[in-house]
Amino acid sequence: MKVSQRAQSIAPFLAMEFGKHAAELEAAGHRVIKLNLGEPDFGAPPAVLTALQDAAAQAALPYTGALGLPALREAIAGFYQSMHGVHVAPERIVVTAGASAALLLVTAALVDPGDEVLVGDPSYPCNRQFLSGFGANVRLVPTDAASRFQLDLGAVQRHWSARTQGLMLATPSNPTGTSVPASELAAICDWAKRHDAWRIIDEIYLNLSDADAQGHPAQTVLAIDPDAIVINSFSKYFGMTGWRLGWAVVPEVMVPVMERLAQNYFICASTPAQLAALACFTPESLAVCEARRAEFAARRALVLQGLAHAGLSVPVQPDGAFYVYIDVSHTGLDSMQFCQRALQEAHVALTPGHDFGPSSGGAHVRLSYAASREDLQEGLARLASFVRKLTDQP
């Protein structure tokens, strides 16, 4: 059987690969501390679980419209108004089968073969794969600690070419947990807009960000660039990873395009998941999610302290998401070797930086602190012992 060049060119997603190896060790009787996946341990808010039970009791659960339940699109629009003070017309919101489906639809809508797209390095690998899968020439832009491992205007300008059709960035970022400052994001978007290029902004972790000095929530790009294309999800802030429900906010002109693509690619997102997700936006559920955001901040402090005790450096402290990007270069191992040995010898699953790009991936590993405090404390203790053995070796 002939396999497509597209399929052959896709590298494994190492976070999932290490999860597979961790499961094998668990099956052999070992307790593995899994800090490799960005999967909150809380699950959905209680009211959402109750709403799912109510939805499951219905005799019929027909397809929704390809753009999603009107009530859910309105609820998401209300979330932008109440949380961020930004008006978004419900008609511009497309409900999808997870943020991955949103990215697929947006990429299918925008990318022609040969289009150049700027993406920061490091960045979430699946985002690049969507672009490449539709024929884009993905130009990875190296970043470093000085720019918080994020694109800045200078880097965008240096790497821009006559072939550049758009850019994609995530703020906060996976794998670093760092955000692009609002002023820098505005400058980047303005540059792209003046060059008639589209902007895809991944805001999946936006509502897990730290509040500003005045206690206000982190700002959505829609407050500074209403025509930007935003990707978001119920997976992280709402803790609903396996529900496979997300959304995109697109310019009005893109809505019919997205509808046609969704009709053909997915028909619609899961009807029971959409019905249950309406309960995400009640005051009760939002209070639960805000308490969890505070808990993630406490876990971050625990992790940063534990990593410092273990002698592992975090060049840039995260201000959102639930990841830290750890420099392991002083151990004498590259990130793949470090993660392989940490899993086999310490039974701690991490993700090699190779997943996220070549510029810094060989020297960094990603740790997810979406796990419980108990697992984090145990994992950090194991890592400290593992690193001591590494650095004590002649």
C-alpha positions as a Markdown table, in Angstrom:
| # | Residue | x | y | z |
|---|---|---|---|---|
| 1 | Met | 0.0 | 0.0 | 0.0 |
| 2 | Lys | 1.3 | 3.4 | -1.0 |
| 3 | Val | 1.4 | 5.9 | 1.9 |
| 4 | Ser | 1.3 | 9.6 | 1.1 |
| 5 | Gln | 4.3 | 11.8 | 1.4 |
| 6 | Arg | 2.4 | 13.9 | 3.8 |
| 7 | Ala | 1.9 | 11.0 | 6.2 |
| 8 | Gln | 5.5 | 9.9 | 5.8 |
| 9 | Ser | 6.8 | 13.4 | 6.7 |
| 10 | Ile | 5.0 | 13.7 | 10.0 |
| 11 | Ala | 7.2 | 13.0 | 13.0 |
| 12 | Pro | 5.8 | 11.3 | 16.1 |
| 13 | Phe | 4.4 | 13.6 | 18.8 |
| 14 | Leu | 7.0 | 12.9 | 21.5 |
| 15 | Ala | 4.7 | 13.9 | 24.4 |
| 16 | Met | 2.4 | 11.1 | 23.4 |
| 17 | Glu | 5.2 | 8.7 | 22.6 |
| 18 | Phe | 6.6 | 9.1 | 26.1 |
| 19 | Gly | 3.1 | 8.6 | 27.5 |
| 20 | Lys | 3.0 | 5.3 | 25.6 |
| 21 | His | 6.3 | 4.2 | 27.2 |
| 22 | Ala | 5.1 | 5.3 | 30.6 |
| 23 | Ala | 2.0 | 3.1 | 30.2 |
| 24 | Glu | 4.2 | 0.2 | 29.4 |
| 25 | Leu | 6.2 | 0.7 | 32.6 |
| 26 | Glu | 3.0 | 1.0 | 34.6 |
| 27 | Ala | 1.8 | -2.3 | 33.1 |
| 28 | Ala | 5.0 | -3.8 | 34.3 |
| 29 | Gly | 4.2 | -2.7 | 37.9 |
| 30 | His | 6.1 | 0.6 | 38.2 |
| 31 | Arg | 4.5 | 3.8 | 39.5 |
| 32 | Val | 5.3 | 6.4 | 36.9 |
| 33 | Ile | 4.9 | 10.1 | 37.6 |
| 34 | Lys | 3.5 | 11.5 | 34.4 |
| 35 | Leu | 4.5 | 15.1 | 33.9 |
| 36 | Asn | 4.6 | 14.9 | 30.1 |
| 37 | Leu | 1.1 | 15.8 | 29.1 |
| 38 | Gly | -0.9 | 19.0 | 29.5 |
| 39 | Glu | -3.9 | 17.4 | 30.9 |
| 40 | Pro | -5.5 | 19.0 | 34.0 |
| 41 | Asp | -6.2 | 16.4 | 36.7 |
| 42 | Phe | -9.4 | 18.2 | 37.8 |
| 43 | Gly | -11.7 | 17.2 | 35.0 |
| 44 | Ala | -14.8 | 19.2 | 34.0 |
| 45 | Pro | -16.6 | 21.5 | 36.6 |
| 46 | Pro | -19.3 | 19.6 | 38.5 |
| 47 | Ala | -22.1 | 21.5 | 36.8 |
| 48 | Val | -20.8 | 20.4 | 33.4 |
| 49 | Leu | -20.8 | 16.7 | 34.4 |
| 50 | Thr | -24.4 | 17.1 | 35.6 |
| 51 | Ala | -25.4 | 18.8 | 32.3 |
| 52 | Leu | -23.8 | 15.9 | 30.4 |
| 53 | Gln | -25.9 | 13.4 | 32.3 |
| 54 | Asp | -29.0 | 15.4 | 31.4 |
| 55 | Ala | -28.0 | 15.5 | 27.8 |
| 56 | Ala | -27.3 | 11.8 | 27.7 |
| 57 | Ala | -30.8 | 11.1 | 28.9 |
| 58 | Gln | -32.4 | 12.7 | 25.8 |
| 59 | Ala | -33.9 | 10.3 | 23.4 |
| 60 | Ala | -32.4 | 12.1 | 20.3 |
| 61 | Leu | -29.1 | 13.9 | 20.0 |
| 62 | Pro | -29.1 | 15.1 | 16.4 |
| 63 | Tyr | -26.4 | 17.0 | 14.5 |
| 64 | Thr | -26.1 | 20.6 | 15.3 |
| 65 | Gly | -25.3 | 23.2 | 12.7 |
| 66 | Ala | -21.8 | 23.0 | 11.4 |
| 67 | Leu | -20.9 | 26.2 | 13.2 |
| 68 | Gly | -22.2 | 24.9 | 16.5 |
| 69 | Leu | -25.2 | 25.4 | 18.8 |
| 70 | Pro | -26.4 | 29.0 | 18.6 |
| 71 | Ala | -26.7 | 29.1 | 22.4 |
| 72 | Leu | -23.1 | 27.9 | 22.9 |
| 73 | Arg | -21.8 | 30.5 | 20.4 |
| 74 | Glu | -23.7 | 33.2 | 22.3 |
| 75 | Ala | -22.3 | 31.9 | 25.6 |
| 76 | Ile | -18.7 | 32.0 | 24.3 |
| 77 | Ala | -19.4 | 35.6 | 23.1 |
| 78 | Gly | -20.6 | 36.4 | 26.6 |
| 79 | Phe | -17.5 | 35.0 | 28.1 |
| 80 | Tyr | -15.4 | 37.4 | 26.0 |
| 81 | Gln | -17.5 | 40.3 | 27.2 |
| 82 | Ser | -17.6 | 39.4 | 30.9 |
| 83 | Met | -14.0 | 38.1 | 31.2 |
| 84 | His | -12.2 | 40.4 | 28.8 |
| 85 | Gly | -14.5 | 43.3 | 28.2 |
| 86 | Val | -14.4 | 42.7 | 24.4 |
| 87 | His | -17.5 | 42.4 | 22.3 |
| 88 | Val | -17.4 | 39.5 | 19.8 |
| 89 | Ala | -20.5 | 38.8 | 17.6 |
| 90 | Pro | -21.7 | 35.2 | 18.2 |
| 91 | Glu | -21.9 | 34.8 | 14.4 |
| 92 | Arg | -18.1 | 35.0 | 14.3 |
| 93 | Ile | -17.6 | 32.1 | 16.6 |
| 94 | Val | -17.2 | 28.6 | 15.2 |
| 95 | Val | -17.5 | 25.7 | 17.6 |
| 96 | Thr | -15.3 | 22.8 | 16.7 |
| 97 | Ala | -14.3 | 19.2 | 17.7 |
| 98 | Gly | -11.4 | 20.5 | 19.8 |
| 99 | Ala | -8.9 | 23.3 | 19.1 |
| 100 | Ser | -7.2 | 20.9 | 16.7 |
| 101 | Ala | -10.3 | 20.9 | 14.5 |
| 102 | Ala | -10.4 | 24.7 | 14.7 |
| 103 | Leu | -6.8 | 24.8 | 13.5 |
| 104 | Leu | -7.4 | 22.4 | 10.7 |
| 105 | Leu | -10.4 | 24.4 | 9.5 |
| 106 | Val | -8.6 | 27.7 | 9.7 |
| 107 | Thr | -5.5 | 26.3 | 7.9 |
| 108 | Ala | -7.7 | 24.8 | 5.2 |
| 109 | Ala | -9.4 | 28.2 | 4.8 |
| 110 | Leu | -6.2 | 30.2 | 4.5 |
| 111 | Val | -3.2 | 28.2 | 3.2 |
| 112 | Asp | -2.3 | 27.4 | -0.4 |
| 113 | Pro | 0.7 | 25.2 | -1.3 |
| 114 | Gly | 3.9 | 27.2 | -1.1 |
| 115 | Asp | 2.6 | 29.9 | 1.2 |
| 116 | Glu | 5.2 | 31.0 | 3.7 |
| 117 | Val | 4.0 | 31.1 | 7.3 |
| 118 | Leu | 6.1 | 32.4 | 10.3 |
| 119 | Val | 6.0 | 30.3 | 13.5 |
| 120 | Gly | 8.1 | 30.7 | 16.6 |
| 121 | Asp | 10.6 | 28.1 | 17.7 |
| 122 | Pro | 9.9 | 26.5 | 20.2 |
| 123 | Ser | 6.2 | 26.0 | 19.6 |
| 124 | Tyr | 3.5 | 23.3 | 19.7 |
| 125 | Pro | 4.4 | 20.8 | 17.0 |
| 126 | Cys | 0.9 | 19.9 | 15.9 |
| 127 | Asn | 0.2 | 23.6 | 14.9 |
| 128 | Arg | 3.1 | 23.3 | 12.4 |
| 129 | Gln | 1.9 | 20.0 | 11.1 |
| 130 | Phe | -1.5 | 21.4 | 10.2 |
| 131 | Leu | 0.2 | 24.2 | 8.2 |
| 132 | Ser | 2.6 | 21.8 | 6.5 |
| 133 | Gly | -0.2 | 19.3 | 5.8 |
| 134 | Phe | -1.9 | 21.9 | 3.6 |
| 135 | Gly | 1.3 | 22.7 | 1.7 |
| 136 | Ala | 2.6 | 25.7 | 3.7 |
| 137 | Asn | 6.3 | 26.5 | 3.9 |
| 138 | Val | 6.6 | 26.8 | 7.6 |
| 139 | Arg | 9.5 | 29.2 | 8.5 |
| 140 | Leu | 10.5 | 28.5 | 12.1 |
| 141 | Val | 11.8 | 31.7 | 13.7 |
| 142 | Pro | 14.4 | 30.9 | 16.5 |
| 143 | Thr | 13.7 | 32.6 | 19.8 |
| 144 | Asp | 15.5 | 32.5 | 23.1 |
| 145 | Ala | 15.3 | 33.5 | 26.7 |
| 146 | Ala | 15.8 | 37.2 | 25.9 |
| 147 | Ser | 12.5 | 37.2 | 24.1 |
| 148 | Arg | 10.8 | 34.9 | 26.6 |
| 149 | Phe | 11.0 | 32.2 | 23.9 |
| 150 | Gln | 8.3 | 34.1 | 22.0 |
| 151 | Leu | 8.2 | 35.9 | 18.7 |
| 152 | Asp | 8.9 | 39.7 | 18.9 |
| 153 | Leu | 8.5 | 42.4 | 16.3 |
| 154 | Gly | 12.2 | 42.4 | 15.5 |
| 155 | Ala | 12.3 | 38.7 | 14.8 |
| 156 | Val | 9.2 | 38.9 | 12.6 |
| 157 | Gln | 10.7 | 41.8 | 10.6 |
| 158 | Arg | 14.0 | 40.0 | 10.1 |
| 159 | His | 12.4 | 36.8 | 8.8 |
| 160 | Trp | 9.6 | 38.4 | 6.8 |
| 161 | Ser | 9.8 | 37.9 | 3.0 |
| 162 | Ala | 7.7 | 38.7 | 0.0 |
| 163 | Arg | 6.3 | 35.2 | 0.2 |
| 164 | Thr | 5.0 | 35.5 | 3.8 |
| 165 | Gln | 1.3 | 35.1 | 3.9 |
| 166 | Gly | 0.7 | 34.9 | 7.6 |
| 167 | Leu | 2.0 | 34.0 | 11.1 |
| 168 | Met | 0.9 | 31.8 | 13.9 |
| 169 | Leu | 1.8 | 32.3 | 17.6 |
| 170 | Ala | 0.6 | 31.1 | 20.9 |
| 171 | Thr | 0.3 | 33.2 | 24.0 |
| 172 | Pro | 0.7 | 31.8 | 26.6 |
| 173 | Ser | 2.9 | 29.3 | 24.9 |
| 174 | Asn | 3.2 | 25.5 | 24.9 |
| 175 | Pro | 6.0 | 24.5 | 25.8 |
| 176 | Thr | 7.3 | 27.5 | 27.8 |
| 177 | Gly | 4.2 | 28.9 | 29.5 |
| 178 | Thr | 5.3 | 32.4 | 28.6 |
| 179 | Ser | 3.2 | 35.1 | 27.1 |
| 180 | Val | 3.8 | 37.8 | 24.5 |
| 181 | Pro | 3.5 | 41.3 | 26.1 |
| 182 | Ala | 0.4 | 43.1 | 24.9 |
| 183 | Ser | 2.3 | 45.9 | 23.4 |
| 184 | Glu | 4.6 | 43.5 | 21.5 |
| 185 | Leu | 1.7 | 41.5 | 20.3 |
| 186 | Ala | 0.0 | 44.6 | 19.0 |
| 187 | Ala | 3.1 | 45.6 | 17.1 |
| 188 | Ile | 3.4 | 42.2 | 15.5 |
| 189 | Cys | -0.2 | 42.1 | 14.5 |
| 190 | Asp | 0.0 | 45.6 | 13.1 |
| 191 | Trp | 3.1 | 44.7 | 11.0 |
| 192 | Ala | 1.3 | 41.6 | 9.6 |
| 193 | Lys | -1.9 | 43.5 | 8.9 |
| 194 | Arg | 0.0 | 46.3 | 7.1 |
| 195 | His | 1.5 | 43.6 | 4.9 |
| 196 | Asp | -1.9 | 42.1 | 4.2 |
| 197 | Ala | -1.1 | 38.9 | 6.1 |
| 198 | Trp | -3.3 | 36.9 | 8.4 |
| 199 | Arg | -2.7 | 36.3 | 12.1 |
| 200 | Ile | -3.6 | 33.1 | 13.9 |
| 201 | Ile | -3.3 | 33.5 | 17.6 |
| 202 | Asp | -3.6 | 30.4 | 19.8 |
| 203 | Glu | -5.2 | 31.5 | 23.1 |
| 204 | Ile | -5.9 | 28.0 | 24.5 |
| 205 | Tyr | -4.1 | 28.9 | 27.7 |
| 206 | Leu | -5.1 | 32.6 | 27.9 |
| 207 | Asn | -7.5 | 32.2 | 30.9 |
| 208 | Leu | -4.8 | 30.3 | 32.9 |
| 209 | Ser | -2.6 | 33.4 | 32.7 |
| 210 | Asp | -1.6 | 35.5 | 35.6 |
| 211 | Ala | -3.7 | 38.6 | 36.2 |
| 212 | Asp | -2.0 | 42.0 | 35.6 |
| 213 | Ala | -0.8 | 44.3 | 38.3 |
| 214 | Gln | -4.3 | 45.7 | 38.7 |
| 215 | Gly | -5.8 | 42.2 | 39.0 |
| 216 | His | -7.4 | 42.3 | 35.5 |
| 217 | Pro | -7.4 | 39.1 | 33.4 |
| 218 | Ala | -4.9 | 38.7 | 30.6 |
| 219 | Gln | -5.9 | 40.5 | 27.5 |
| 220 | Thr | -7.2 | 38.7 | 24.4 |
| 221 | Val | -5.6 | 39.7 | 21.1 |
| 222 | Leu | -9.2 | 40.7 | 20.0 |
| 223 | Ala | -8.9 | 43.7 | 22.2 |
| 224 | Ile | -6.0 | 45.0 | 20.0 |
| 225 | Asp | -6.6 | 43.3 | 16.7 |
| 226 | Pro | -10.3 | 42.5 | 16.1 |
| 227 | Asp | -9.6 | 40.9 | 12.8 |
| 228 | Ala | -7.1 | 38.4 | 14.2 |
| 229 | Ile | -8.1 | 34.7 | 14.1 |
| 230 | Val | -8.3 | 33.2 | 17.5 |
| 231 | Ile | -8.1 | 29.5 | 18.5 |
| 232 | Asn | -9.4 | 28.4 | 21.9 |
| 233 | Ser | -10.5 | 25.3 | 23.7 |
| 234 | Phe | -12.5 | 23.9 | 26.5 |
| 235 | Ser | -9.6 | 21.5 | 27.3 |
| 236 | Lys | -7.4 | 23.6 | 29.6 |
| 237 | Tyr | -9.2 | 26.3 | 31.5 |
| 238 | Phe | -12.3 | 24.2 | 31.8 |
| 239 | Gly | -10.4 | 20.9 | 32.2 |
| 240 | Met | -12.3 | 19.1 | 29.4 |
| 241 | Thr | -9.5 | 17.5 | 27.4 |
| 242 | Gly | -11.3 | 14.3 | 26.3 |
| 243 | Trp | -14.5 | 16.1 | 25.4 |
| 244 | Arg | -12.8 | 17.4 | 22.2 |
| 245 | Leu | -14.5 | 20.7 | 22.1 |
| 246 | Gly | -13.0 | 24.0 | 21.0 |
| 247 | Trp | -13.8 | 27.1 | 19.1 |
| 248 | Ala | -12.4 | 29.7 | 16.7 |
| 249 | Val | -13.2 | 33.4 | 16.4 |
| 250 | Val | -12.8 | 34.5 | 12.7 |
| 251 | Pro | -13.5 | 37.6 | 10.7 |
| 252 | Glu | -17.0 | 37.8 | 9.4 |
| 253 | Val | -15.9 | 37.2 | 5.8 |
| 254 | Met | -14.4 | 33.8 | 6.8 |
| 255 | Val | -17.6 | 32.5 | 8.5 |
| 256 | Pro | -19.2 | 31.0 | 5.3 |
| 257 | Val | -15.9 | 29.5 | 4.3 |
| 258 | Met | -15.5 | 27.9 | 7.7 |
| 259 | Glu | -19.1 | 26.6 | 7.6 |
| 260 | Arg | -18.5 | 24.9 | 4.2 |
| 261 | Leu | -15.3 | 23.3 | 5.4 |
| 262 | Ala | -16.9 | 22.1 | 8.7 |
| 263 | Gln | -19.8 | 20.6 | 6.9 |
| 264 | Asn | -17.5 | 18.6 | 4.8 |
| 265 | Tyr | -14.8 | 17.7 | 7.3 |
| 266 | Phe | -16.7 | 17.1 | 10.5 |
| 267 | Ile | -20.4 | 17.8 | 10.1 |
| 268 | Cys | -20.4 | 19.3 | 13.6 |
| 269 | Ala | -18.8 | 19.0 | 17.0 |
| 270 | Ser | -20.3 | 16.5 | 19.5 |
| 271 | Thr | -23.9 | 17.4 | 20.3 |
| 272 | Pro | -23.8 | 16.2 | 24.0 |
| 273 | Ala | -20.5 | 17.9 | 24.6 |
| 274 | Gln | -21.9 | 21.1 | 23.2 |
| 275 | Leu | -25.0 | 20.9 | 25.4 |
| 276 | Ala | -23.0 | 20.2 | 28.5 |
| 277 | Ala | -20.5 | 23.0 | 27.7 |
| 278 | Leu | -23.3 | 25.5 | 28.2 |
| 279 | Ala | -22.9 | 24.9 | 31.9 |
| 280 | Cys | -19.2 | 26.1 | 31.7 |
| 281 | Phe | -20.3 | 29.7 | 31.7 |
| 282 | Thr | -22.5 | 29.8 | 34.8 |
| 283 | Pro | -21.1 | 31.8 | 37.8 |
| 284 | Glu | -20.7 | 28.5 | 39.7 |
| 285 | Ser | -18.5 | 26.9 | 37.0 |
| 286 | Leu | -16.5 | 30.0 | 36.4 |
| 287 | Ala | -15.8 | 30.2 | 40.1 |
| 288 | Val | -14.5 | 26.6 | 40.1 |
| 289 | Cys | -12.3 | 27.4 | 37.1 |
| 290 | Glu | -10.8 | 30.5 | 38.7 |
| 291 | Ala | -10.0 | 28.5 | 41.9 |
| 292 | Arg | -8.2 | 26.0 | 39.8 |
| 293 | Arg | -6.3 | 28.8 | 38.1 |
| 294 | Ala | -5.1 | 29.9 | 41.5 |
| 295 | Glu | -4.2 | 26.2 | 42.3 |
| 296 | Phe | -2.1 | 26.1 | 39.1 |
| 297 | Ala | -0.2 | 29.2 | 40.3 |
| 298 | Ala | 0.5 | 27.5 | 43.6 |
| 299 | Arg | 1.7 | 24.3 | 41.8 |
| 300 | Arg | 4.0 | 26.5 | 39.6 |
| 301 | Ala | 5.6 | 27.9 | 42.7 |
| 302 | Leu | 6.1 | 24.4 | 44.1 |
| 303 | Val | 7.7 | 23.2 | 40.8 |
| 304 | Leu | 10.0 | 26.2 | 40.4 |
| 305 | Gln | 11.2 | 25.7 | 44.0 |
| 306 | Gly | 11.7 | 21.9 | 43.5 |
| 307 | Leu | 13.5 | 22.4 | 40.2 |
| 308 | Ala | 15.9 | 24.9 | 41.8 |
| 309 | His | 16.5 | 22.4 | 44.6 |
| 310 | Ala | 17.3 | 19.7 | 42.0 |
| 311 | Gly | 19.8 | 22.0 | 40.3 |
| 312 | Leu | 17.7 | 22.4 | 37.1 |
| 313 | Ser | 17.4 | 25.8 | 35.5 |
| 314 | Val | 14.3 | 27.5 | 34.2 |
| 315 | Pro | 15.6 | 30.3 | 32.0 |
| 316 | Val | 12.3 | 32.1 | 31.8 |
| 317 | Gln | 9.6 | 31.7 | 34.4 |
| 318 | Pro | 6.1 | 31.0 | 33.0 |
| 319 | Asp | 3.2 | 33.4 | 33.5 |
| 320 | Gly | 0.5 | 31.2 | 32.1 |
| 321 | Ala | -0.4 | 27.7 | 30.9 |
| 322 | Phe | 1.0 | 24.9 | 33.2 |
| 323 | Tyr | 4.4 | 24.2 | 31.7 |
| 324 | Val | 8.0 | 25.0 | 32.5 |
| 325 | Tyr | 10.8 | 24.8 | 29.9 |
| 326 | Ile | 13.9 | 23.4 | 31.7 |
| 327 | Asp | 17.5 | 23.8 | 30.6 |
| 328 | Val | 19.2 | 20.4 | 31.0 |
| 329 | Ser | 22.4 | 21.2 | 29.1 |
| 330 | His | 24.6 | 21.1 | 32.2 |
| 331 | Thr | 23.8 | 17.4 | 32.8 |
| 332 | Gly | 25.8 | 16.3 | 29.8 |
| 333 | Leu | 22.7 | 14.9 | 28.1 |
| 334 | Asp | 20.6 | 16.2 | 25.4 |
| 335 | Ser | 16.9 | 16.5 | 26.0 |
| 336 | Met | 16.0 | 13.2 | 24.4 |
| 337 | Gln | 18.6 | 11.3 | 26.4 |
| 338 | Phe | 17.6 | 13.1 | 29.6 |
| 339 | Cys | 13.9 | 12.2 | 29.1 |
| 340 | Gln | 14.6 | 8.6 | 28.2 |
| 341 | Arg | 16.8 | 8.1 | 31.2 |
| 342 | Ala | 14.5 | 10.0 | 33.6 |
| 343 | Leu | 11.7 | 7.7 | 32.5 |
| 344 | Gln | 13.7 | 4.5 | 32.7 |
| 345 | Glu | 15.7 | 5.2 | 35.8 |
| 346 | Ala | 13.5 | 7.6 | 37.9 |
| 347 | His | 10.1 | 6.6 | 36.4 |
| 348 | Val | 9.3 | 10.3 | 35.6 |
| 349 | Ala | 7.8 | 11.1 | 32.2 |
| 350 | Leu | 8.8 | 14.4 | 30.7 |
| 351 | Thr | 8.7 | 15.7 | 27.1 |
| 352 | Pro | 11.9 | 16.3 | 25.1 |
| 353 | Gly | 12.3 | 19.8 | 23.7 |
| 354 | His | 12.9 | 18.2 | 20.3 |
| 355 | Asp | 9.1 | 18.1 | 20.0 |
| 356 | Phe | 8.9 | 21.8 | 19.9 |
| 357 | Gly | 11.7 | 22.9 | 17.5 |
| 358 | Pro | 15.4 | 22.6 | 16.7 |
| 359 | Ser | 16.7 | 26.0 | 18.0 |
| 360 | Ser | 16.6 | 25.2 | 21.7 |
| 361 | Gly | 14.9 | 21.7 | 21.8 |
| 362 | Gly | 18.1 | 19.8 | 22.3 |
| 363 | Ala | 18.9 | 21.5 | 25.5 |
| 364 | His | 15.5 | 21.8 | 27.1 |
| 365 | Val | 12.7 | 19.6 | 28.4 |
| 366 | Arg | 9.1 | 20.4 | 29.1 |
| 367 | Leu | 7.5 | 19.6 | 32.5 |
| 368 | Ser | 3.7 | 19.9 | 32.8 |
| 369 | Tyr | 2.5 | 20.8 | 36.3 |
| 370 | Ala | -1.1 | 19.9 | 35.4 |
| 371 | Ala | -0.6 | 16.8 | 37.7 |
| 372 | Ser | -1.6 | 16.7 | 41.4 |
| 373 | Arg | 0.6 | 18.2 | 44.1 |
| 374 | Glu | 1.3 | 14.8 | 45.4 |
| 375 | Asp | 2.6 | 13.6 | 42.0 |
| 376 | Leu | 4.5 | 16.9 | 41.5 |
| 377 | Gln | 6.3 | 16.5 | 44.9 |
| 378 | Glu | 7.1 | 12.9 | 44.2 |
| 379 | Gly | 8.3 | 13.6 | 40.7 |
| 380 | Leu | 10.5 | 16.5 | 41.8 |
| 381 | Ala | 12.1 | 14.4 | 44.5 |
| 382 | Arg | 12.8 | 11.7 | 42.0 |
| 383 | Leu | 14.3 | 14.2 | 39.5 |
| 384 | Ala | 16.5 | 15.7 | 42.2 |
| 385 | Ser | 17.9 | 12.2 | 43.0 |
| 386 | Phe | 18.3 | 11.4 | 39.3 |
| 387 | Val | 20.2 | 14.7 | 38.5 |
| 388 | Arg | 22.5 | 14.2 | 41.5 |
| 389 | Lys | 23.5 | 10.8 | 40.1 |
| 390 | Leu | 24.1 | 12.3 | 36.7 |
| 391 | Thr | 26.2 | 15.2 | 37.9 |
| 392 | Asp | 28.1 | 13.1 | 40.4 |
| 393 | Gln | 29.3 | 10.7 | 37.6 |
| 394 | Pro | 32.9 | 11.2 | 36.5 |
